Amino acid sequence: MNYDLTQCIAPKSRDHLYVEQVASRVKKAMTKIDNDANLSDDERKVLVRSLRKLEHMEQYIFNTLHMKKIYGDVFVKQFLSSLELNKA
C-alpha cells in the first residue's frame, strides 16, 4: 500500500529518516547499482531486493537503527547512499 505521509508528523528521533520521492530515487539507485563495479554480487542482490520493495512508494520513514541491527552499518550506508541520502 502507498499511504500519503505528507500530513504525518515524522518521529523526531535521529534514528528515523523521512524521505520523499522514493520511487524516483529507487529508479536512479537501480541504475547506479547496475553500474557499480565495487559491489559484490551478493551486495548487489540484497540492495536490489531491498529497493524493489520501495519502488512504488512516494514517501517512506526509515528506521535506520532497526536497519543497522538487521543488515549492519555497511549495508545501511550503501543503501542510503544509493538513494542519495547522506544519513547513516
C-alpha positions in Angstrom: 0.0 0.0 0.0 1.1 3.5 -0.6 0.0 5.8 2.2 0.3 9.6 2.0 2.7 10.5 4.7 2.9 14.2 3.9 0.5 15.1 6.7 2.2 12.7 9.1 4.4 14.1 11.9 7.7 12.2 11.5 9.4 10.9 14.6 12.0 13.4 15.9 14.5 10.6 16.7 17.7 10.8 14.7 17.2 7.1 14.0 14.2 7.9 11.8 14.5 9.4 8.3 11.6 10.7 6.4 12.1 10.5 2.6 10.1 11.9 -0.3 10.2 10.9 -3.9 11.2 7.4 -3.0 10.0 5.8 -6.3 12.2 8.1 -8.4 15.1 7.7 -6.0 14.8 3.9 -6.3 14.8 4.1 -10.1 18.0 6.1 -10.1 19.5 3.8 -7.5 18.9 0.7 -9.6 20.8 2.3 -12.5 23.7 3.2 -10.1 23.8 -0.2 -8.6 23.9 -1.9 -12.0 26.9 0.2 -13.0 28.8 -0.1 -9.6 31.8 -2.3 -10.2 32.7 -2.1 -6.5 29.7 -4.1 -5.3 29.9 -7.8 -5.0 27.1 -9.9 -6.5 25.7 -10.6 -3.0 25.8 -6.9 -2.1 24.0 -6.0 -5.3 21.4 -8.7 -4.8 20.5 -7.6 -1.3 20.4 -3.9 -2.3 18.2 -4.6 -5.3 15.9 -6.8 -3.3 15.5 -4.1 -0.6 15.0 -1.3 -3.1 12.4 -3.2 -5.1 10.1 -3.3 -2.0 10.0 0.5 -2.2 9.7 1.1 -5.9 6.0 2.1 -5.7 6.3 4.3 -2.7 6.3 8.1 -2.8 7.3 8.7 0.8 8.8 6.4 3.5 10.1 6.7 7.0 13.2 4.6 7.5 14.2 3.4 11.0 17.9 3.4 10.5 18.7 1.9 13.9 16.5 -1.1 13.1 18.0 -1.4 9.6 21.5 -1.4 11.2 20.6 -4.2 13.6 19.3 -6.3 10.8 21.7 -5.6 7.9 24.7 -3.9 9.5 26.3 -0.5 9.2 27.9 -1.1 5.8 24.7 -2.2 4.1 22.8 0.8 5.6 25.4 3.2 4.3 25.3 1.6 0.8 21.5 1.6 0.8 21.1 5.2 1.9 23.8 6.3 -0.5 22.2 4.6 -3.4 19.0 6.6 -2.6 21.2 9.7 -2.5 20.6 10.2 1.3 23.6 11.2 3.4 22.4 9.9 6.8 23.8 6.6 8.1 
